[in-house]
Amino acid sequence: MDQAAVEWLATPAARDLLSELPPYDERTALAVSQQLRDQGLDPQRASAIVTQSRLRTRARERWGDIVDELILTPDGAEQATRPAVAAHRARRYVAAGLQHVADLSCGLGLDALSMAAAGLMVTAYESDPATAAAARANATALALRGAIGVHCADVTALDVDELRRGIDAVFADPARRRLGRRISQPERWSPRLSWVLALPMESLGVKVAPGLAHDAVPAETEFEVVSVDGDVVEAGLYRGALRTARTARRATLLPSGQTLTDADLPAGGPPVGGIGAYLYEPDGAVIRSGLVGAVVTALSGRLLDPAIAYVTSDELTHSPFVHAYRVCDVRPFNLKILRALLRERGVGRVTIKKRGSAVVPEQLRKQRRLDRTQTGEATIVLTRVAHEPLMILVEPMAKSASSG
């Protein structure tokens, strides 16, 4: 999608056409495009309208109805921050007492929009002309253009002193995709992570991949991993006034905002012991931030294995940071015994979870030969304890409560 297409999509005429379209359906997309051409649109604009409808439909589940106000690009929609996360980050900048933020590599502008809506001034930079045009259009659509200035520029080519003028904080969201593929190496992001961290700004935040190695986090910097409704969506590094409570690691759950930090970790490490009556699977944000030990403490539990992120306890304790299961059976892994267990319980559908196990779930599904006429369901956890493979038959507590 080029700049001209984006600028046309932002016009009232194009927005009216978008609002009149039926919900996007891949099966009817060609017919809709032809109808638009029959109404007098040239093929390029008809294609842009249908593409925009498709992007909005795909983004709606993650972003909600705000997508109807936004102009999206394919690459921009892949990387854009979810509105709930952008609002969470904006609150961090406001709480730090900051006023004017430079948003480097702003993409479609979701973070800039949230910061402006929270009362901050934002000077945004985006190197791609089409994406920069979309960010300007989005600021205008949400009546935030006065608080956001969008510049089409490669920030790495700017004079750093010029970049800093009038700015008291930086936020960067390096591009981590190229040609639709995710880039895992921080030094291949654009701009490079090392370039961002070397900026001479005391208060700085940068969006990073949740899988960033902990040893890549500089000293005096907080590493926060955020999950939304149980799904890990992103992580961020924060320093200066943006670092909260002098913590080094933080796991945050949205939309509740509940959080754990390394201050919650037990001294000397969490205990390890045999499996109890309940098994807990920590939220992905807890695992990625290295805070499983804090969950062990909160549950008065223990780890099954020091290298595996499963927690167990003898008494049920509720926590928003875990999924809880009642343990029904524990056996050394054996396919024949597993088949017998499932047959005895009348199981026709199985959910397989694994951590630390060499068993491939897809192969196990092919080998277990379930009787599809059976109506029962089961959850099997494949893991290891002291290098020995285990299979644990469990029942999700939410399901148990609802059926009890």
C-alpha positions, 0 to 999 in steps of 0.5 A: 500500500503506497502513500497515495492510497493511504492519503485517499483512504483518509478522505471522507469519500473513501471513509464513507465507502468503507462504512457502507461495506458488508463485513469482510468475507474472503469468499466475497472479496472479489465480488465486492471489489468488482462492485466498487469498480462498477461504481466507478472506482479505479482498480487500485482504489477498489483494491485499497478499500477491500484491503482496508476492510480485511485489515480492520476485520482482522484487527478488530478482535485485538483492538475493538471498534477503534479500528473503524477510525483508523487507516491501517497498512499490512505491516503496520497492523502486524506490529502495532501496539494493542490499545489496552497496552498502549494506554497502559504504557501512556499511564507509565509516562504520565506517572513519571511526570513527563510532558513531551515524548519523542516516538521513534518508529511510530508505525500507525501511531497507536502509542502516540495516540494513547500518549496524546489522549493521556495529555502528553505532547508527542513528536513522532517519526516514521521512515516509511512514507505510507505508514507515516501518512497513516499515522497522520490520518489516524491522529486527525481522525481521533482529533489528536493532530494538535498534540501529535506531530508526525515526521517522515524520517529515518531517526538514525540519520537525525542529529541527536541534539536536534532530536532531543530539543524540547523532549524530556523522554523517548519511546521507540518501537523498532520494526521487528518484521521484514516481508511479513517475517519476524526478526528475532535478532535485536541488532537487525531491528530498525532502528537497532536496539543498541542504537536506541539504548545508546541515546543520551536520554535519561527517561527512555522506553523501548518496545521489545520482543517478549523473548528478549534474553535477560542478559540483554537488559542493561543495568538500571533498566526495568524489563516488563512483560505484558499479557492481555487476557492470558496471551503474552503480547509484548515487552518493554524496557524502561529507564530513568523516571520510567523505571518503577519502584527500582525493579528489574523485572515485572509481569503485568496482566491486562486488563486488570493491571495486576503485577508481580516484580522481582521484589516478590521473589523468595530469598534463596530461590523457590522450593522444589518437591513432589506433585501435590493435589493441584498443578498450576501453569503460570501466565506467560508474562510471569514465565517470560519475565523470570518471576515463576518463583514469585508465584510459588511464594504467593501460592505457598507451593513448590516447583515440580522441577527447578528447570520447569515452570510448573508449580504444585501445592497440596491446597488450592490457592487462587491467583490471577497469575496462574491457571489452576488444575486438579491433579487426577492421575500421575504416571511415568510416560507410557503410551499404552497406559495413557490409552488405557486411562483415557479409555477407562474415563470415556475420553474422546477429546484431549487437550495436551500441554507440555513443558520440558517434554520431548514428546511431540503433541502432534505425533501423540495425537496420531498415536493415541487412537481415541474413540470419537464416540466417547463424549468425555474430555481430558487435559494431559500435561507432559513434563519431566521431573529429575529428567524422568518423563511424566504424564499428568492427567488434570482437570481445569479448576474452572471446569470443575467448579462449573460442573460441581 
